[in-house]
Amino acid sequence: MKKEELWKEYKRKDTREEKDEYLASLSDKDFYNMMTLPIGNIARTYLTGFRKVKQSANLNKFIIHIPHASLDILPGFKKRLTVSYSDFQRENKFISDYLVDRFVPENFNNIVKFEYSRMFCDVERYLDNSKEEMSKYGMGVMYTKDSNGKVFVNREKDEEWIINLYKSHHEKLDNMVAEVLEKKGKCFIIDLHSFSDEFVDKMFNKKNNPDICLGINKSNYDKELVLRTISHFKKHGYSVRINYPYSGSIISNRFPDVNSMMIEINKRVYLKDLKNYNKFYNCMMEYYKLLKRIK
C-alpha cells in the first residue's frame, strides 16, 4: 500500500486501541513507509501509546553505541593543528554529541563508546570516500575541514593508523554483538547521538527540526521498539520525527541483520539550562526501564 493509503486507514480507526492494533498488524515494509511520511504525521501528532506491552527480556539485550561524545585528541594531533587550540576546541564541542554519554546509567553493561573526538576520527563515516557524502566537505573518516569549510589540521601522516583505530572500534562493536547474541539470542543496538539546529541548518539547510530524531534502516529495525520509543518521548513532552533531519542507524559489519535504532537528541533539549538538562536526564532514565519490557 502507498503511504497515503496507510495513513488514511490509520485515521479511520476510532479508538487508541484500534490504532495500536493497526500499527502492530502492518508488515515491516508498510510500517516503514508509514513512519517515514514527509510530514511525520504519526510521530508528531497522533501516536501517544503502544499498549501491546511484551513482558520478559532485559537490558542485557541492548548495546548503547556512542561514537561522537568524546572531545579527546592525541598530543601529536594537537601539534599539527593549523588553527588555535581554543578555536579547535570550540568547533570540537559544537559538532560533537556533547554530553550524551551522561544519559546512560552508570551500571549499564553493554556500552561501545569511541574514545576520541570525531574531528580526529569519525567512526560512523564510510572508509571509502567515494561512498561518503560528507567527504566532499572535508568531513570523512579523517576530518580536514570544520563546519565553516576551514582547514584546521595537517593530515599527512594519519591515514594508516587512523584506519586501524576505525577498524578496531567496529570490531569492538561486532564482538559485543556476538557476545549478546550468544548469551541472549537477540540483540538491539541503540545508536546515541545529539545534534544542533545551527549545524543541520548550516550543513544541510534543514529547518523545523524535532526535539528527538529516530533513525531507522529499512531492513533491521524493531517495530515495537520504535513505537514505544516515540510514545515515551512524546509522553514527556518532546516532539519526535523519523529519519529527519538524520536517517538510518549503525549496522554491525558482521551481523547486519541485528536490530538497530538511532536516537538523535536536539541539543536545545538539554543544553539550554540545568532545569531542562535534569528534565531530559530523568526522561532518559525512565526510558531504560521501558527497554526492559522489549522482547
Backbone torsions as a table, in degrees:
resi	resn	phi	psi	omega
1	MET	NA	151.1	177.2
2	LYS	-75.5	158.3	-178.4
3	LYS	-55.0	-45.6	-176.0
4	GLU	-64.8	-36.2	178.5
5	GLU	-68.0	-39.8	177.2
6	LEU	-61.1	-41.8	-178.5
7	TRP	-66.8	-41.6	178.9
8	LYS	-62.4	-41.1	179.4
9	GLU	-64.3	-39.0	178.4
10	TYR	-61.6	-44.0	-177.3
11	LYS	-67.8	-23.4	179.1
12	ARG	-70.2	-19.6	-179.5
13	LYS	-71.4	133.2	-172.6
14	ASP	-83.5	-41.7	-173.0
15	THR	-108.5	162.1	177.1
16	ARG	-60.5	-38.8	-179.8
17	GLU	-63.3	-41.4	179.5
18	GLU	-66.0	-39.0	177.8
19	LYS	-63.6	-43.9	-179.9
20	ASP	-64.8	-40.5	178.2
21	GLU	-62.0	-40.3	-179.3
22	TYR	-64.2	-45.9	179.3
23	LEU	-61.1	-42.1	-178.7
24	ALA	-66.8	-24.8	-175.4
25	SER	-86.0	-13.1	-176.2
26	LEU	-68.2	148.8	171.2
27	SER	-68.0	161.1	180.0
28	ASP	-58.7	-39.3	-179.5
29	LYS	-63.7	-47.1	-179.8
30	ASP	-67.1	-38.9	178.6
31	PHE	-61.3	-45.8	179.4
32	TYR	-60.1	-46.6	-179.9
33	ASN	-60.1	-42.1	-178.1
34	MET	-68.3	-41.5	-176.4
35	MET	-73.3	-14.9	-179.4
36	THR	-105.8	22.4	171.8
37	LEU	-55.4	134.8	-176.9
38	PRO	-53.5	-35.6	-177.9
39	ILE	-84.6	-2.3	174.8
40	GLY	59.8	37.0	-172.0
41	ASN	-50.9	-55.8	-173.4
42	ILE	-66.4	-48.7	-174.5
43	ALA	-60.1	-34.5	-173.3
44	ARG	-100.3	-19.6	-167.8
45	THR	-120.8	-55.9	-164.9
46	TYR	-101.2	-38.0	-170.6
47	LEU	-72.6	118.3	179.1
48	THR	-119.8	-11.9	-179.9
49	GLY	-171.6	150.1	175.2
50	PHE	-123.4	104.6	-166.1
51	ARG	-90.6	1.5	176.5
52	LYS	-80.7	69.4	-176.2
53	VAL	-72.9	123.2	177.4
54	LYS	-102.0	118.4	178.4
55	GLN	-76.9	176.7	-178.1
56	SER	79.9	-177.8	-174.8
57	ALA	68.1	167.2	-179.5
58	ASN	-158.3	179.6	-173.4
59	LEU	-64.9	-19.0	-178.7
60	ASN	-70.1	-6.8	173.5
61	LYS	-85.1	-9.8	-175.0
62	PHE	-104.2	140.1	171.1
63	ILE	-116.4	129.4	174.1
64	ILE	-97.6	119.2	179.7
65	HIS	-102.9	123.4	-176.9
66	ILE	-126.9	92.0	-173.4
67	PRO	-89.3	-20.0	-166.7
68	HIS	-127.9	19.8	-175.6
69	ALA	-87.2	-26.5	-175.0
70	SER	-72.4	148.3	173.3
71	LEU	-109.4	4.3	-171.3
72	ASP	-77.8	143.9	171.2
73	ILE	-135.1	169.3	177.8
74	LEU	-90.7	151.5	-178.8
75	PRO	-54.4	-39.5	-179.9
76	GLY	-62.2	-35.4	177.8
77	PHE	-67.9	-40.6	179.7
78	LYS	-59.2	-38.5	-177.8
79	LYS	-66.5	-22.8	-176.7
80	ARG	-99.4	8.2	175.2
81	LEU	-64.0	140.8	177.4
82	THR	-104.7	7.5	172.9
83	VAL	-125.2	168.9	178.7
84	SER	-65.7	152.7	-179.1
85	TYR	-63.9	-35.1	179.0
86	SER	-66.1	-39.0	176.7
87	ASP	-66.2	-40.4	178.0
88	PHE	-61.6	-46.0	-177.4
89	GLN	-66.9	-32.0	177.2
90	ARG	-64.6	-45.0	177.7
91	GLU	-69.3	-38.2	179.3
92	ASN	-56.9	-47.3	179.2
93	LYS	-68.3	-36.5	-177.4
94	PHE	-63.9	-42.6	-175.0
95	ILE	-98.8	-4.6	176.0
96	SER	-75.8	165.5	171.7
97	ASP	-88.2	69.7	-167.0
98	TYR	-60.4	122.7	174.3
99	LEU	72.1	4.4	-178.0
100	VAL	-65.2	-23.6	177.8
101	ASP	-67.3	-15.4	176.3
102	ARG	-73.7	-15.3	-176.3
103	PHE	-95.0	24.5	174.9
104	VAL	-122.2	131.8	180.0
105	PRO	-55.8	143.5	-177.7
106	GLU	-59.8	-32.7	-175.9
107	ASN	-94.9	13.7	179.5
108	PHE	-67.9	131.2	-170.4
109	ASN	-77.7	-41.7	-167.8
110	ASN	-110.0	89.4	179.2
111	ILE	-123.6	129.7	171.7
112	VAL	-117.2	103.3	-177.5
113	LYS	-116.5	129.2	176.8
114	PHE	-75.7	136.0	-168.7
115	GLU	-84.8	-9.2	-176.2
116	TYR	-122.8	165.6	178.7
117	SER	-63.5	147.4	176.3
118	ARG	-66.5	-23.4	177.2
119	MET	-72.6	-18.1	175.8
120	PHE	-88.4	-46.4	177.7
121	CYS	-157.3	121.2	-179.9
122	ASP	-102.0	106.6	-174.2
123	VAL	-79.6	-0.2	175.9
124	GLU	-111.0	23.4	170.0
125	ARG	-104.3	159.3	172.0
126	TYR	-73.7	138.4	174.9
127	LEU	-63.9	-35.7	179.4
128	ASP	-81.9	109.6	-176.5
129	ASN	-61.3	-24.2	179.1
130	SER	-68.2	-20.4	178.4
131	LYS	-98.8	-11.1	-173.4
132	GLU	-100.1	111.2	-178.1
133	GLU	-59.3	-37.9	-174.8
134	MET	-75.9	-9.7	180.0
135	SER	-64.7	-27.1	179.6
136	LYS	-68.4	-16.9	176.4
137	TYR	-97.9	7.4	-175.4
138	GLY	74.6	26.9	-176.4
139	MET	-129.6	50.6	174.1
140	GLY	-84.6	-146.2	176.7
141	VAL	-59.1	-41.5	179.5
142	MET	-112.2	102.1	-178.5
143	TYR	-64.9	139.1	170.9
144	THR	-118.7	-20.0	-178.9
145	LYS	-125.8	153.0	176.9
146	ASP	-90.2	-172.7	-175.7
147	SER	-70.6	-10.4	175.7
148	ASN	-95.9	2.6	-179.5
149	GLY	81.9	14.1	-177.6
150	LYS	-95.3	130.7	175.9
151	VAL	-66.3	130.1	-175.7
152	PHE	-121.4	-5.6	-175.7
153	VAL	-155.4	152.2	172.2
154	ASN	-91.7	118.0	-172.3
155	ARG	-104.6	16.2	-169.3
156	GLU	-57.4	-33.5	-171.6
157	LYS	-110.2	16.1	-170.5
158	ASP	-93.5	-28.8	-159.8
159	GLU	-53.5	-54.7	-172.0
160	GLU	-60.9	-49.1	-174.9
161	TRP	-80.5	-23.0	172.6
162	ILE	-67.4	-40.7	177.1
163	ILE	-61.8	-40.5	177.4
164	ASN	-63.6	-39.0	178.0
165	LEU	-64.5	-43.2	178.1
166	TYR	-59.5	-50.0	-178.1
167	LYS	-65.4	-35.4	179.1
168	SER	-63.2	-39.8	179.3
169	HIS	-64.0	-45.8	-179.2
170	HIS	-68.1	-32.5	175.4
171	GLU	-66.0	-37.8	177.3
172	LYS	-62.3	-42.8	178.0
173	LEU	-64.1	-46.5	179.8
174	ASP	-60.1	-41.9	-179.5
175	ASN	-64.9	-37.1	178.3
176	MET	-70.6	-38.6	175.5
177	VAL	-59.9	-44.4	179.4
178	ALA	-60.4	-41.0	-179.6
179	GLU	-65.9	-43.3	179.3
180	VAL	-65.5	-43.4	179.3
181	LEU	-61.9	-39.2	-179.8
182	GLU	-66.2	-39.4	-176.0
183	LYS	-83.9	-35.8	-170.8
184	LYS	-114.9	-17.2	-179.9
185	GLY	82.1	-9.5	179.5
186	LYS	-152.3	151.1	-177.0
187	CYS	-143.8	141.5	174.0
188	PHE	-124.1	135.2	173.5
189	ILE	-106.4	127.0	170.7
190	ILE	-104.9	114.3	-177.0
191	ASP	-95.4	102.7	-167.0
192	LEU	-97.5	124.2	-176.4
193	HIS	-140.5	173.2	166.0
194	SER	-141.3	165.4	-180.0
195	PHE	-150.1	165.4	176.2
196	SER	-121.4	148.0	176.5
197	ASP	-57.9	-40.0	-177.6
198	GLU	-61.9	-42.4	-177.2
199	PHE	-68.1	-47.3	-176.9
200	VAL	-70.3	-27.5	175.0
201	ASP	-70.6	-44.4	-178.7
202	LYS	-65.2	-44.9	-173.3
203	MET	-87.3	-34.7	-171.1
204	PHE	-126.1	-0.3	-178.7
205	ASN	55.7	41.3	178.2
206	LYS	-106.7	132.7	-176.8
207	LYS	-126.8	-178.3	179.4
208	ASN	52.8	48.2	-176.6
209	ASN	-80.3	147.6	-179.8
210	PRO	-78.6	173.3	172.5
211	ASP	-71.3	-38.1	-178.0
212	ILE	-129.9	127.7	172.7
213	CYS	-109.0	126.5	173.9
214	LEU	-103.6	124.6	179.1
215	GLY	-103.8	128.5	177.0
216	ILE	-133.0	151.7	173.5
217	ASN	-95.6	165.6	-178.0
218	LYS	-70.5	-26.6	-167.2
219	SER	-113.2	-13.9	-171.5
220	ASN	-138.9	52.9	174.8
221	TYR	-123.0	161.0	179.4
222	ASP	-106.8	119.1	-174.6
223	LYS	-58.8	-46.3	-178.1
224	GLU	-62.0	-42.0	179.7
225	LEU	-61.2	-43.4	179.5
226	VAL	-62.2	-48.3	-178.3
227	LEU	-62.9	-44.8	-177.7
228	ARG	-69.9	-31.3	177.9
229	THR	-68.9	-44.0	175.2
230	ILE	-57.8	-49.4	-178.7
231	SER	-58.0	-43.1	-177.9
232	HIS	-61.6	-50.2	-176.5
233	PHE	-69.6	-35.8	176.8
234	LYS	-66.0	-36.7	178.6
235	LYS	-61.2	-31.6	179.6
236	HIS	-90.7	8.6	172.3
237	GLY	92.1	14.1	-178.0
238	TYR	-104.4	140.2	176.1
239	SER	-78.6	147.2	-174.8
240	VAL	-135.5	138.2	171.2
241	ARG	-135.3	154.1	178.2
242	ILE	-96.7	127.7	174.5
243	ASN	55.4	37.5	172.8
244	TYR	-153.5	126.5	7.1
245	PRO	-85.0	-8.4	175.7
246	TYR	-111.8	160.2	-178.3
247	SER	-137.2	159.1	176.7
248	GLY	79.4	178.7	-179.8
249	SER	-153.5	160.2	-178.2
250	ILE	-56.2	141.5	177.8
251	ILE	-119.7	130.6	175.6
252	SER	-67.2	131.0	-178.7
253	ASN	-63.1	-41.8	-177.8
254	ARG	-85.3	-22.9	-176.8
255	PHE	-131.9	68.5	-173.6
256	PRO	-65.7	-15.8	-179.4
257	ASP	-89.0	-5.3	-180.0
258	VAL	-65.2	137.1	-178.8
259	ASN	-59.1	135.6	180.0
260	SER	-144.3	139.1	177.3
261	MET	-143.8	132.4	177.8
262	MET	-93.4	137.6	170.1
263	ILE	-115.7	113.8	176.5
264	GLU	-105.9	119.0	-177.8
265	ILE	-101.2	123.8	176.7
266	ASN	-66.4	128.8	-175.2
267	LYS	-61.6	-23.7	178.5
268	ARG	-63.9	-22.0	-178.3
269	VAL	-67.5	-36.4	-171.4
270	TYR	-126.4	-9.7	-179.0
271	LEU	-101.2	-1.2	-177.5
272	LYS	-65.1	-49.5	178.4
273	ASP	-164.2	174.3	-175.8
274	LEU	-64.5	-35.8	179.9
275	LYS	-60.5	-46.6	179.6
276	ASN	-68.9	-36.2	176.7
277	TYR	-60.8	-48.9	-178.5
278	ASN	-63.8	-37.8	177.9
279	LYS	-61.3	-46.0	-178.1
280	PHE	-72.4	-35.0	176.6
281	TYR	-58.3	-45.6	179.3
282	ASN	-64.9	-37.3	176.0
283	CYS	-59.8	-43.6	-179.0
284	MET	-68.7	-37.9	178.8
285	MET	-64.7	-35.3	174.9
286	GLU	-68.3	-31.8	-179.6
287	TYR	-62.0	-37.4	-179.7
288	TYR	-68.3	-27.9	174.0
289	LYS	-67.0	-37.4	177.6
290	LEU	-62.6	-41.8	-176.6
291	LEU	-60.3	-27.9	179.1
292	LYS	-61.3	-22.7	-176.1
293	ARG	-93.7	-0.7	178.7
294	ILE	-81.2	127.5	-177.3
295	LYS	-85.1	NA	NA
